[in-house]
Amino acid sequence: MNTKLTLRLDDELIREAKEYSHETGKSVSRLVGDYFALIAARRTRREPRLSPRVRALAGALKGAKVTEADYLRHLEQKYR
């Protein structure tokens, strides 16, 4: 479904957009729609939002010298 959207933009920006629209053969509406689609695509590629608890832990081990071997030893001790 298409919905009408009114934008208030600088006259020079509108002129440039119409010129680019003519050069590319795309309507200004299509250019704006393509840009909005690009924004939506970037948002969906981002990492999922972290819960407050996980966000609070972010960086807690920064600078720590923990290796994968250390983690494996921890798991072995934990699940004996």
Secondary structure, DSSP 8 states (H G I E B T S, - for coil): ----------HHHHHHHHHHHHHHT--HHHHHHHHHHHHHHHHHHS-----HHHHHHTTTTTT----HHHHHHHHHHHT-
